[in-house]
């Protein structure tokens, strides 16, 4: 999958609530109810990532915050695959 140009990337970002492009990746931080909720969210996210064979960087901090960063390392930037996973992650948090 090819790296998205700035225009395509910005169009896709408009469709995702709270996601930003920074440092050649897309990222979002989620605030969950508590630590257990954060762990459950990460576990669900991990299942989706495994199905897609696309693995985000995940940081749990401050007991209830989860920061997700996505980039397609093999392509050297953000691709449609990153946005596909971001959409799935958004649906997990509804």
C-alpha positions, 0 to 999 in steps of 0.5 A: 500500500502506497504512502498517502500524500498530504491531501489524501491524508488530510481528507481521511483525517477529517473523518476520524475524531481526534486523530492527528498527523505528527512525526510521519504517523497518525495518533490519538490519545483515549481517556478511559474510565479506569485502568481496567477499562484501558486494558480491556480497550488495548486487548480489543484493539490488539485483536483487531490489529492481529486480524489485520496483521498491522500493529500500532504503537500503544502506550498506557499511561496515567492509569487510564490513558491510551495513546495509539500511533500508527504508521506503515513501517514497511512503506515509510509513512502513513497508508490506507492500512493505518486509516483502516485500523484507526477506523476499527479502533474508533468503533471499539471505543463507542 
